[in-house]
Amino acid sequence: MNKEKRYKILSIFNSKYPEPKIELIFSSDFELLLSVMLSAQSTDVIVNKTTKMLFKIANTPESILSLGLACLKNYIKDIGLYNTKALNIIRSSFLILTKYNGIIPNNRIELESLPGVGRKTSNILLNILFKKKTIAVDTHVFRVSNRTNFAKGKNVKEVEMKLIKVVPNIFKLNFHAWFVLHGRHICTARKIKCNICLIFKQCEFNKKNFNIF
């Protein structure tokens, strides 16, 4: 895909969704951290349902630690890999409280030192909380980037590096949210909705489906 077509795609998304929001529900930096940690291999719907109950009881490092591991597991048991995630949340809460004075770190090295926080999670946090022009590549971004031919790659790191190169700076801040929303609601894994796609003219996917579902 050439740069003119990429620019057109991003311009269309910018016009339609000038202030895109991720679908995780949170009201603090710490709540977003927990939500993103819980979202790995799970859906935002299930995460939001889980955190709605959890955050009423514990939504700070102190209250999470007071809740304890066993009780935390009970709150998040509907989430995939909840045992591992619960342990990571407890350990990260302890580090945030004791090492970072209760404040979420604003740089990649410190964020990724937290148990359960990898590159994708740190990219999301840096992008949303600190307005850094990072691009997190999750399953939706990876699929849309490859399918449309916007940025092809064999793995998420390869796609991320390509996106960092080809996405103009003026669009980097919102790129992740645009492609996640597009991948979740239009360019889905199975029943793709090309008939209502904003960028079907620019998309280079060779198996477009214009059936109405």
N, C-alpha and C positions, 0 to 999 in steps of 0.2 A: 504494500500500500504506500502511495506517495504522500508527501507531507501536506499537500494541498487538500487531499481527501481527509486526512486525519484532522486537519484544522477545521474543516467543514463539519465533521462529526462532533467535535468538541464544541464548536460554536452553536450547533443545534441543541446540544444538551445544556449549554450555558443559558441559552434563550428560554428553554422550557423549564429548567430547574436551576435558577440562579443561586439558590441557597439550599442545596440538597442536605438532607439529614439522614443519618443512619437510623435504622429501625429499632436499635436497642434503646430501652428507656432508662435514663439515669439522671440524677440531679446533682452529682458531685464528681470530682476527678476519681475518687476512690471507687465510687459506684460504677463508673465506666470501666475501670481496671478490672473489677470483679466480673462485670458483664462480658467483657471481651475474653477473659480467661475461661469463663463458663461456656462461651459460644463455640469453642473448638469442637468440631464434629457434632454439632447440635444446631438447632434452628433458633432464630431470634424469637420466634413465638414461644417456644418452650422456655428459653432463657428469661424472657420478660415475665412469663407466668411464675417462674421460680423466684426471680428477684423481687417481684411485687410482694411476696410473702416474707422473703428473707430480709429485705431492706427495712421493713417495719420493725424488725427485731434487732438487726445489726447491719449498720452501713458505714462504720468507721473501723480503722484498724483495732482500736481499743475494744469495741463491742464485738467484733469478730473473734478476737482472742478470748474475751469473756464467755462467748458462746461455746467455745471449745470444739474440738474436732468431731466428736461423736454427734453432737447436736447439729453441727454444720452439715455433716453428711446426711442427716435426716431431712434437712431443708432442701438439699440439692439432689436428692436421690433419683429424681426423674431425668436428670441430665446425664448424658453419656460420659463414661470415665469419671464418675463422681467421686470415687475414692481417691484417685490421684489428684483431681482438681481440688478437693477439700484440703488435702495435705499441702498442696502448693499455696492455696489461699491463706492458710494458717501461717505458713513459713514466710510468705511475702508480707503479710500483715505485721508480723514481728519485726522484719527488717525495715519496713516503712516507718514503723513507730520508733524503733531504737536507733536506726542508722540515719534515717532521713527526716526525723522530727515530725512524722505524720504527713509529710508532703510527698506527692508522687514526683519522682525524678523527671527532669526535662531533657535528658540526653539518652542516647541509645545504649551506651555502655552500662550505665547504672540501671536503666530499665531492664535490660536483658540479664542483669545479675540477679533479678528477682526470680524465684522458682516459678516455673510455669509460664514465663514471659519469653517468647521467642521473637524472631525478626518481624513476623506478621503483626503480632500484638503490639510490639514497640512502634512499628510504623503507624498503626491506627492511633495509638495514644499520642504520638508526636504530632500527627496530622490534626487530630480533632482538638486536643487539649492545648497544644502549644503552637498551632498554626504553622507547623513545619511542612515543607513541600515534599513530604515522603509519599510513596505509593505502596500501599499494602496489597499484596496479591493473594487473594483467597480463591476458593473454587470458582466463584462467579467471575471475578476479574480474569482469572486464568482462561476460563472457557470463552468469554466474550472476546478477549484479546486474540486468541488463536482462531476462533471461528470466523470472525470478521476479517481476519488478516491484519488487524491493527498493529499487533506485535506478537509474532509467533515465537514460541520457545518450548523446549521439551520439559522444563520444570519451572517452578514458581520463581526461583532466583534468576533464571535466564530471562523470563518474561519481565520481571521487575527491572532488571538492568536495561533491557530494551526500552521499556516505557520511560524510564528516567531520561533516556537519550532523546526519544521522539516526541514526548509530550511537552509542548511549549510551557514555559514557566507560568504564564498567566492562567493556565488551566490545571496546574499540578495540585493545587489545594483541594479542588473538588473532584478530581478525577476518580479517586477510589469510590466515593459515594455514588457518582454517576454510573459507573460500570457495575457496581454491586446491585443497584436498583434495577438497571437494565437486565442484568443476568437473572435476577430473582423473579422479575415480573414479565419480561418480554422474551429475552433470548435465553430461555430456560433449557435445562439439560435435555428434556425430551420434547414436549409439545411447544416448539418455538412459535411465536406469534408474529410472523413476518407481516401479516396483514395489518397490524397496528404499530409496526415499528417505525420510529422517527427517522431512522438512518438506513432504511432498506435500500435506498438508491446508492449510498456510499459503501454499504457493506459488500464485501467480496466473497461471502459464503456462496458456494456453488450448488447448494441444495436448499434454496429458500422454499418455504412452505407458506402459501397464501390462503390455505383453507381457514375457514372461520370456525373456531372451536366454541 
